[in-house]
Amino acid sequence: MQFVLVAIGAYTLVWIFTEGGGYLLLLALLFVAAIYATVLWGASRNPNLQAQLDEAEASLEKGKPRRTKPTARKATKRAGKSPAKRPIEMRASKSPADRPVDDRQQTIIEALTALPDHIKRQSGSLFYTGADAFSQPSSIYVLGLNPGGDPGTQEANTVAKAITAFEKAPAQWSAYQDDSWEGAAPGTWGMQPRVLHFFKMLGLDARSVPASNVIFVRSTTEGTLALEKDELISACWPVHQAVIQQLVD
């Protein structure tokens, strides 16, 4: 019987490789069935072969990874609500309004508040560095004449608003280094690079050097201040006097 099945299988292989056509798939299946029948017939005649087959099948089943049911603790953890997470405590940095004002700054702010109202109402600006530059002694105080620009187009940028901006501005800040003028990159427009180069040659940090203008009122040119320059200097000077006094103490 075994010889006959092997002969059929061999004949099938020969036919597949020589005349195989539309019945190729059918004959391939018959060949597989013949081999399987041969194995079963041999196993029935040989009990040891059947035992070996059963042992091989058992070892294959044993090697497969088995999905275990979750333990009671894991099942409970999955079914129950996840433990509440501790909220992350966010520590916000102090805003300018929260920063303590030291005596030096307070003296300067009082001098700014005492400026005449007609000065505060005009277009202008105050300081070009943050409060930290005015909170410690300094060997240099940089002063220009007055802010440039067009008072007409910058009418809303008054001296009064500049006082409020100084109180809220970052403590470490320099208009020459950190501000964008005329839409250019910070520190690259107009006199910014020249002032920064000046500080670099002196070995100074631009954010630590107190800087301002003698006159806080804006004008397009120095010539437009000719008639009132002396008056404006006299009105603004008490602020600079307070600054200098605090910087040398």
VEXZASE-509076 format. One record per residue (C-alpha): x, y, z; residue number from 1; residue in one letter. Coordinates in nm, 2 decimals. Example, Ala and Ser with C-alpha at 12.3 -4.5 7.8 and 13.67 -1.06 7.14 Angstrom:
// residues 2
{{1.23, -0.45, 0.78}, 1, A}
{{1.37, -0.11, 0.71}, 2, S}
END
This chain:
// residues 249
{{0.00, 0.00, 0.00}, 1, M}
{{0.27, 0.24, 0.09}, 2, Q}
{{0.46, 0.16, -0.23}, 3, F}
{{0.15, 0.23, -0.43}, 4, V}
{{0.09, 0.58, -0.27}, 5, L}
{{0.46, 0.67, -0.33}, 6, V}
{{0.43, 0.56, -0.69}, 7, A}
{{0.11, 0.78, -0.74}, 8, I}
{{0.29, 1.08, -0.59}, 9, G}
{{0.60, 1.03, -0.81}, 10, A}
{{0.38, 0.99, -1.12}, 11, Y}
{{0.19, 1.31, -1.03}, 12, T}
{{0.52, 1.51, -1.00}, 13, L}
{{0.64, 1.38, -1.34}, 14, V}
{{0.31, 1.48, -1.50}, 15, W}
{{0.32, 1.83, -1.34}, 16, I}
{{0.66, 1.91, -1.48}, 17, F}
{{0.59, 1.76, -1.83}, 18, T}
{{0.22, 1.80, -1.92}, 19, E}
{{0.08, 2.02, -1.65}, 20, G}
{{-0.21, 2.23, -1.77}, 21, G}
{{-0.54, 2.33, -1.63}, 22, G}
{{-0.53, 2.04, -1.38}, 23, Y}
{{-0.21, 2.15, -1.22}, 24, L}
{{-0.36, 2.27, -0.90}, 25, L}
{{-0.58, 1.97, -0.86}, 26, L}
{{-0.30, 1.73, -0.91}, 27, L}
{{-0.08, 1.92, -0.66}, 28, A}
{{-0.36, 1.88, -0.40}, 29, L}
{{-0.38, 1.51, -0.48}, 30, L}
{{-0.01, 1.48, -0.43}, 31, F}
{{-0.02, 1.65, -0.09}, 32, V}
{{-0.32, 1.42, 0.01}, 33, A}
{{-0.12, 1.11, -0.10}, 34, A}
{{0.18, 1.21, 0.11}, 35, I}
{{-0.05, 1.27, 0.41}, 36, Y}
{{-0.23, 0.94, 0.36}, 37, A}
{{0.11, 0.77, 0.35}, 38, T}
{{0.21, 0.92, 0.68}, 39, V}
{{-0.12, 0.81, 0.84}, 40, L}
{{-0.09, 0.46, 0.70}, 41, W}
{{0.26, 0.43, 0.83}, 42, G}
{{0.16, 0.56, 1.17}, 43, A}
{{-0.12, 0.30, 1.20}, 44, S}
{{0.12, 0.02, 1.12}, 45, R}
{{0.39, 0.16, 1.35}, 46, N}
{{0.28, 0.26, 1.70}, 47, P}
{{0.62, 0.42, 1.78}, 48, N}
{{0.58, 0.66, 1.48}, 49, L}
{{0.24, 0.76, 1.61}, 50, Q}
{{0.38, 0.83, 1.96}, 51, A}
{{0.66, 1.04, 1.81}, 52, Q}
{{0.41, 1.24, 1.61}, 53, L}
{{0.20, 1.30, 1.92}, 54, D}
{{0.51, 1.41, 2.11}, 55, E}
{{0.62, 1.65, 1.84}, 56, A}
{{0.27, 1.81, 1.83}, 57, E}
{{0.27, 1.84, 2.21}, 58, A}
{{0.61, 2.01, 2.21}, 59, S}
{{0.49, 2.26, 1.94}, 60, L}
{{0.18, 2.35, 2.15}, 61, E}
{{0.40, 2.39, 2.46}, 62, K}
{{0.63, 2.63, 2.27}, 63, G}
{{0.34, 2.87, 2.17}, 64, K}
{{0.30, 3.17, 2.40}, 65, P}
{{-0.02, 3.15, 2.60}, 66, R}
{{-0.24, 3.44, 2.68}, 67, R}
{{-0.29, 3.44, 3.05}, 68, T}
{{-0.59, 3.60, 3.21}, 69, K}
{{-0.51, 3.91, 3.42}, 70, P}
{{-0.48, 3.86, 3.79}, 71, T}
{{-0.74, 4.00, 4.02}, 72, A}
{{-0.52, 4.29, 4.11}, 73, R}
{{-0.45, 4.38, 3.74}, 74, K}
{{-0.81, 4.33, 3.64}, 75, A}
{{-0.93, 4.56, 3.93}, 76, T}
{{-0.67, 4.82, 3.83}, 77, K}
{{-0.79, 4.82, 3.47}, 78, R}
{{-1.16, 4.83, 3.56}, 79, A}
{{-1.13, 5.09, 3.82}, 80, G}
{{-1.05, 5.46, 3.77}, 81, K}
{{-0.69, 5.55, 3.73}, 82, S}
{{-0.54, 5.72, 4.03}, 83, P}
{{-0.56, 6.10, 4.03}, 84, A}
{{-0.24, 6.27, 3.92}, 85, K}
{{-0.09, 6.53, 4.14}, 86, R}
{{-0.13, 6.87, 3.98}, 87, P}
{{0.20, 7.02, 3.86}, 88, I}
{{0.28, 7.33, 4.05}, 89, E}
{{0.37, 7.61, 3.81}, 90, M}
{{0.59, 7.88, 3.95}, 91, R}
{{0.54, 8.19, 3.75}, 92, A}
{{0.82, 8.44, 3.73}, 93, S}
{{0.75, 8.77, 3.89}, 94, K}
{{0.59, 9.02, 3.66}, 95, S}
{{0.73, 9.38, 3.66}, 96, P}
{{0.44, 9.49, 3.88}, 97, A}
{{0.54, 9.22, 4.14}, 98, D}
{{0.90, 9.32, 4.16}, 99, R}
{{0.99, 9.52, 4.47}, 100, P}
{{1.10, 9.88, 4.39}, 101, V}
{{1.42, 9.97, 4.57}, 102, D}
{{1.50, 10.32, 4.71}, 103, D}
{{1.70, 10.42, 4.40}, 104, R}
{{1.42, 10.34, 4.16}, 105, Q}
{{1.16, 10.50, 4.39}, 106, Q}
{{1.35, 10.83, 4.39}, 107, T}
{{1.37, 10.83, 4.01}, 108, I}
{{1.00, 10.74, 3.97}, 109, I}
{{0.91, 11.03, 4.20}, 110, E}
{{1.12, 11.27, 3.99}, 111, A}
{{0.94, 11.14, 3.67}, 112, L}
{{0.60, 11.18, 3.83}, 113, T}
{{0.69, 11.54, 3.91}, 114, A}
{{0.75, 11.64, 3.55}, 115, L}
{{0.53, 11.93, 3.43}, 116, P}
{{0.21, 11.81, 3.27}, 117, D}
{{0.29, 11.99, 2.94}, 118, H}
{{0.60, 11.77, 2.91}, 119, I}
{{0.41, 11.45, 2.99}, 120, K}
{{0.15, 11.53, 2.72}, 121, R}
{{0.40, 11.56, 2.44}, 122, Q}
{{0.53, 11.28, 2.22}, 123, S}
{{0.86, 11.15, 2.36}, 124, G}
{{1.04, 10.88, 2.55}, 125, S}
{{1.24, 10.83, 2.87}, 126, L}
{{1.50, 10.56, 2.93}, 127, F}
{{1.67, 10.31, 2.69}, 128, Y}
{{1.75, 10.05, 2.96}, 129, T}
{{1.56, 9.86, 3.22}, 130, G}
{{1.52, 9.93, 3.59}, 131, A}
{{1.82, 9.72, 3.69}, 132, D}
{{2.06, 9.97, 3.52}, 133, A}
{{1.93, 10.24, 3.75}, 134, F}
{{1.94, 10.02, 4.07}, 135, S}
{{2.31, 10.01, 4.12}, 136, Q}
{{2.60, 10.25, 4.11}, 137, P}
{{2.74, 10.31, 3.76}, 138, S}
{{3.05, 10.49, 3.63}, 139, S}
{{2.87, 10.60, 3.31}, 140, I}
{{2.53, 10.75, 3.22}, 141, Y}
{{2.47, 10.78, 2.85}, 142, V}
{{2.27, 11.08, 2.74}, 143, L}
{{2.15, 11.19, 2.39}, 144, G}
{{1.99, 11.52, 2.31}, 145, L}
{{1.63, 11.41, 2.26}, 146, N}
{{1.42, 11.13, 2.09}, 147, P}
{{1.41, 11.14, 1.72}, 148, G}
{{1.11, 11.07, 1.49}, 149, G}
{{0.80, 11.24, 1.39}, 150, D}
{{0.59, 11.38, 1.68}, 151, P}
{{0.29, 11.39, 1.45}, 152, G}
{{0.29, 11.02, 1.35}, 153, T}
{{0.40, 10.92, 1.71}, 154, Q}
{{0.16, 11.15, 1.89}, 155, E}
{{0.02, 10.86, 2.10}, 156, A}
{{0.37, 10.78, 2.23}, 157, N}
{{0.37, 11.04, 2.50}, 158, T}
{{0.61, 11.10, 2.79}, 159, V}
{{0.34, 11.00, 3.03}, 160, A}
{{0.30, 10.66, 2.86}, 161, K}
{{0.68, 10.62, 2.87}, 162, A}
{{0.68, 10.66, 3.25}, 163, I}
{{0.43, 10.38, 3.28}, 164, T}
{{0.63, 10.17, 3.03}, 165, A}
{{0.94, 10.21, 3.24}, 166, F}
{{0.77, 10.08, 3.55}, 167, E}
{{0.65, 9.77, 3.36}, 168, K}
{{0.94, 9.71, 3.14}, 169, A}
{{1.17, 9.41, 3.19}, 170, P}
{{1.44, 9.48, 3.45}, 171, A}
{{1.71, 9.35, 3.21}, 172, Q}
{{1.65, 9.53, 2.88}, 173, W}
{{1.82, 9.76, 2.63}, 174, S}
{{1.65, 9.95, 2.35}, 175, A}
{{1.98, 9.95, 2.16}, 176, Y}
{{2.01, 9.57, 2.19}, 177, Q}
{{1.66, 9.42, 2.23}, 178, D}
{{1.43, 9.65, 2.03}, 179, D}
{{1.34, 9.63, 1.67}, 180, S}
{{1.36, 9.98, 1.51}, 181, W}
{{1.18, 10.04, 1.18}, 182, E}
{{1.11, 9.67, 1.14}, 183, G}
{{1.48, 9.57, 1.13}, 184, A}
{{1.64, 9.30, 1.34}, 185, A}
{{1.71, 9.41, 1.70}, 186, P}
{{2.03, 9.60, 1.74}, 187, G}
{{2.08, 9.66, 1.37}, 188, T}
{{1.91, 9.99, 1.28}, 189, W}
{{2.03, 10.34, 1.29}, 190, G}
{{2.25, 10.42, 1.58}, 191, M}
{{2.19, 10.09, 1.76}, 192, Q}
{{2.50, 9.91, 1.61}, 193, P}
{{2.72, 10.22, 1.69}, 194, R}
{{2.61, 10.24, 2.05}, 195, V}
{{2.65, 9.86, 2.10}, 196, L}
{{3.00, 9.89, 1.95}, 197, H}
{{3.08, 10.17, 2.19}, 198, F}
{{2.97, 9.96, 2.49}, 199, F}
{{3.17, 9.66, 2.37}, 200, K}
{{3.48, 9.87, 2.34}, 201, M}
{{3.43, 9.98, 2.70}, 202, L}
{{3.37, 9.62, 2.81}, 203, G}
{{3.01, 9.71, 2.92}, 204, L}
{{2.68, 9.52, 2.90}, 205, D}
{{2.43, 9.73, 2.71}, 206, A}
{{2.15, 9.62, 2.95}, 207, R}
{{2.35, 9.74, 3.25}, 208, S}
{{2.43, 10.09, 3.13}, 209, V}
{{2.18, 10.36, 3.22}, 210, P}
{{2.08, 10.55, 2.91}, 211, A}
{{1.84, 10.83, 2.83}, 212, S}
{{1.81, 11.17, 2.66}, 213, N}
{{1.86, 11.52, 2.82}, 214, V}
{{1.52, 11.62, 2.67}, 215, I}
{{1.24, 11.37, 2.68}, 216, F}
{{1.03, 11.55, 2.41}, 217, V}
{{1.05, 11.41, 2.05}, 218, R}
{{1.14, 11.62, 1.75}, 219, S}
{{1.23, 11.56, 1.39}, 220, T}
{{1.55, 11.76, 1.41}, 221, T}
{{1.75, 11.95, 1.67}, 222, E}
{{1.67, 12.28, 1.49}, 223, G}
{{1.30, 12.25, 1.57}, 224, T}
{{1.39, 12.26, 1.94}, 225, L}
{{1.58, 12.59, 1.91}, 226, A}
{{1.31, 12.81, 2.06}, 227, L}
{{1.23, 12.59, 2.36}, 228, E}
{{1.55, 12.39, 2.41}, 229, K}
{{1.65, 12.57, 2.73}, 230, D}
{{1.31, 12.55, 2.87}, 231, E}
{{1.28, 12.18, 2.80}, 232, L}
{{1.63, 12.11, 2.95}, 233, I}
{{1.53, 12.29, 3.27}, 234, S}
{{1.20, 12.09, 3.29}, 235, A}
{{1.37, 11.75, 3.24}, 236, C}
{{1.69, 11.81, 3.43}, 237, W}
{{1.55, 11.72, 3.78}, 238, P}
{{1.50, 11.37, 3.66}, 239, V}
{{1.86, 11.34, 3.55}, 240, H}
{{1.98, 11.49, 3.87}, 241, Q}
{{1.79, 11.23, 4.06}, 242, A}
{{1.94, 10.95, 3.84}, 243, V}
{{2.30, 11.08, 3.88}, 244, I}
{{2.26, 11.11, 4.25}, 245, Q}
{{2.14, 10.75, 4.28}, 246, Q}
{{2.41, 10.61, 4.05}, 247, L}
{{2.70, 10.77, 4.24}, 248, V}
{{2.58, 10.68, 4.59}, 249, D}
END
